[in-house]
Amino acid sequence: MKLFLDDERTAPEGWVRVRRPGSAIKLLKTGQVTDLSLDHDLGNERRGTGYDVVLWIEEAVATEGFVPPKMTVHSSNASARAKMEAGMERIRQYEGR
């Protein structure tokens, strides 16, 4: 499954869109997600951001041996994009241990 986390944009054809980090994490836990594209700003930060998904993946990789999907960031928030990409780099480092 190709998973697209965004509260406003339409998912590309062939992708499943979710609007909330919790929904993305629930699907990631199934092990069926092969590709993940993340937005950061999801309308209401109390519900979470795309970075929360990156943090969950990072912890799951480090502590549970979770195998992450191919990940990209499509957020237009430049500073959040950099933070999320740094988290993805840490995930790649955990995988290489």
N, C-alpha and C positions, 0 to 999 in steps of 0.2 A: 504494500500500500504506500502511496505517496501522500504525505500529510502536509497540509498548508495551514499554518496558524495565522489568522488575520481576522480582525473584526470588521473591516470595510471592503477590502479588495476581493474580487472574485477569484476563485482558484483557477489555475490553468486546467485545461482539459486533461482528464485522467488523474487529477489530484482530488483528495478529499479535504474539504475545508472545515476547520474547527475555529471557534471564536475565543476560547478560553484555555489558559494553560492547563488547568485540571483535565479538560477533555483530551488535550494532546498527550498528557502523561498517561492517562488511562489507556489510550490506544498504543502508546509506546510499550507499556507493560505487556501487551499481548505478544510482542515479538514479531508482529506482522508489518511494521513500518520499515520500508527500505530507504525512503528518502524523506527528508524533513526540511521545510522552508519556513523560516520564522520571521514574524514582524515583532517589534518590541512593544510599541505603544498600542494597547488594546482597549483604549477608551476609558478605562477605570482602573487605576493602578491598585486599588484595594482588591480587585479580582486577580491581579497578577500581570506579569509581562512575559514577553518571550524569553527574557533572561532567566526567569524562574524555571523554564523548561531546560535551558542549558545547565543551570545549577543542579537540577534533578538528575540529568543524564550524567553529569560529572561525578556526582556522588554514587550513582548506581554503577558506573564503570569502575570507580575506585574501590567500592566496598562489596559489590555483588557480582562483578565480572560481566555486567551488562554489555552487550555488543551494540554500539550505537549505529543508527542509520547514517547514510550520507547526509550531511547537514549543510545548509546555506542560510544566509540572512538576506531578507529582502526589505528590511526596515529602511526608511528614509531618514531616520534619526541617526545622524552621523556618530555622535558620542556613544549612543547605545549600541550601534552596530559594532564599533571598535571593542566595546566591552564584551559583547556576545562572541565576536570572533576570537578574542583572547581566551574566553572560556572554552571554545571549541578546540583551540590549540592545546590547552591543558588536557582536554579529553584525549586528544591524539597522543600526548605524552604518556598518559596512563596506559593506553592501549599498547604502547611500545615497551612497557616494562617487562 
